[in-house]
Amino acid sequence: MTLFAILSLGACASLPNRDPLTVDVAGIESLPGEGLELRLAVKIRIQNPNDVAVEYTGAALSLDLNGHKLASGVSAEVGTVPRYGETVFTVPVTISALNMARQVLGFVNAQNQTEVPYRVHGKLEGGLFGTRRFTDEGTFELPAPANPRPQ
């Protein structure tokens, strides 16, 4: 047991300093759903600002909107983000009827909300010491409602 602990500490100490991955949502497309759920294909662009390629054997993703969970999904896709490079892959996500209802009620009750905060967070699975977590957050602007013309 002591030997395992020493080897584990040695493995942690040998990990190079790595900058975090840069993650952006590159696109969202509709997928066929089941029943009351909504399914989307979320295209994620991962940029690797490091001198070492990042290999992954799966991904998990969650989308939050207005501070509430909207969707989540997983993918068993296998690939590599090259050193100082980028890759785009797709994660299918599901929005439950409950999460859709929560978001609709939030928009109905909001007073003149034109900016909507979002957060994307997840991980690229890469084994015991290779899993890389990522987060992206920001806001997007909703179109202003059309004002009816006075008659």
C-alpha positions in Angstrom: 0.0 0.0 0.0 2.9 2.4 0.8 4.4 1.7 -2.6 1.2 2.6 -4.3 1.0 5.9 -2.4 4.6 6.8 -3.3 4.0 6.0 -7.0 0.8 8.0 -7.0 2.6 11.1 -5.5 5.4 10.7 -8.0 2.9 10.6 -10.9 1.2 13.8 -9.6 4.5 15.5 -9.2 5.5 14.6 -12.8 2.5 16.3 -14.4 3.6 19.3 -16.3 2.1 22.8 -15.7 -0.9 23.0 -18.0 -3.0 26.0 -19.0 -6.8 25.4 -18.9 -8.5 24.4 -22.1 -10.5 27.1 -23.9 -14.1 26.0 -24.6 -16.7 27.6 -26.9 -20.1 26.6 -28.1 -19.7 26.4 -31.8 -23.2 25.5 -32.7 -26.5 23.9 -31.6 -28.7 21.7 -33.8 -32.0 20.0 -33.1 -32.2 16.2 -32.7 -35.3 14.0 -32.5 -36.6 13.7 -28.9 -38.7 11.3 -27.0 -42.0 12.3 -25.4 -41.8 15.6 -23.7 -38.0 16.0 -23.8 -36.1 18.2 -26.2 -32.7 16.9 -27.7 -30.0 19.0 -29.1 -26.6 18.4 -30.6 -24.2 20.9 -29.0 -21.0 21.4 -31.0 -18.1 22.3 -28.7 -14.8 23.8 -29.9 -11.9 22.9 -27.6 -8.7 24.8 -27.9 -5.5 23.5 -26.3 -3.0 26.2 -25.5 -0.4 23.7 -24.3 2.6 22.0 -25.8 1.2 18.5 -25.2 -1.8 17.0 -27.0 -4.9 16.1 -24.9 -6.3 12.7 -25.6 -9.9 12.0 -24.5 -12.1 9.0 -24.3 -15.4 10.6 -23.6 -17.1 13.9 -22.6 -19.8 15.1 -20.2 -21.5 18.4 -20.6 -24.0 20.6 -18.7 -25.7 23.8 -19.8 -27.1 26.3 -17.3 -29.4 29.2 -18.3 -30.3 32.0 -15.9 -28.6 30.1 -13.1 -30.7 27.0 -13.5 -29.8 23.6 -15.1 -31.2 23.5 -18.7 -29.6 20.4 -20.3 -27.0 17.7 -19.8 -25.4 15.0 -22.0 -22.5 12.6 -22.5 -20.6 11.3 -25.4 -18.3 8.3 -25.8 -16.4 10.0 -28.6 -12.7 9.3 -28.6 -10.2 11.8 -29.9 -7.3 14.2 -29.4 -7.0 17.9 -29.1 -3.6 18.6 -30.8 -0.9 20.6 -29.1 -1.5 24.3 -29.7 -4.5 23.2 -31.8 -8.3 22.8 -31.6 -11.0 20.3 -32.3 -14.8 20.4 -32.6 -16.9 17.6 -31.4 -20.6 17.1 -30.7 -22.3 16.1 -27.5 -26.0 15.2 -27.6 -27.9 16.8 -24.7 -31.4 16.4 -23.3 -33.6 19.1 -21.9 -36.3 17.6 -19.6 -39.9 18.9 -19.6 -39.4 20.2 -16.0 -36.3 22.2 -17.0 -38.1 23.6 -20.0 -41.0 24.7 -17.8 -38.7 26.3 -15.2 -37.0 28.3 -18.0 -40.3 29.4 -19.5 -41.7 30.5 -16.1 -38.4 32.4 -15.5 -38.8 34.3 -18.7 -42.5 35.1 -18.1 -41.8 36.4 -14.6 -38.7 38.4 -15.7 -39.0 42.2 -16.0 -37.6 43.4 -19.3 -34.8 40.7 -19.4 -32.8 41.3 -22.5 -29.5 39.6 -21.4 -29.5 36.0 -20.5 -26.6 34.5 -18.6 -25.4 31.0 -19.6 -22.8 28.6 -18.3 -21.3 25.5 -20.0 -19.3 23.1 -17.9 -18.1 19.6 -18.3 -15.1 17.4 -18.7 -13.0 15.5 -21.2 -12.3 12.1 -19.8 -8.6 11.1 -20.2 -7.9 8.5 -17.5 -6.7 8.8 -13.9 -4.5 11.8 -14.4 -5.7 13.0 -17.8 -9.3 14.2 -17.1 -9.6 17.9 -18.1 -12.5 20.0 -16.7 -13.8 23.0 -18.6 -16.1 26.0 -18.1 -17.4 28.7 -20.4 -19.9 31.4 -19.3 -21.3 34.6 -20.6 -24.5 36.3 -21.7 -26.4 36.5 -24.9 -28.9 39.2 -25.9 -32.5 38.5 -26.6 -34.2 40.4 -29.4 -36.2 43.3 -28.1 -40.0 42.7 -28.3 -41.7 44.6 -31.1 -43.7 47.6 -29.9 -47.2 47.7 -31.3 -47.9 50.8 -33.3 -50.4 53.2 -31.8 -53.5 53.6 -33.9 
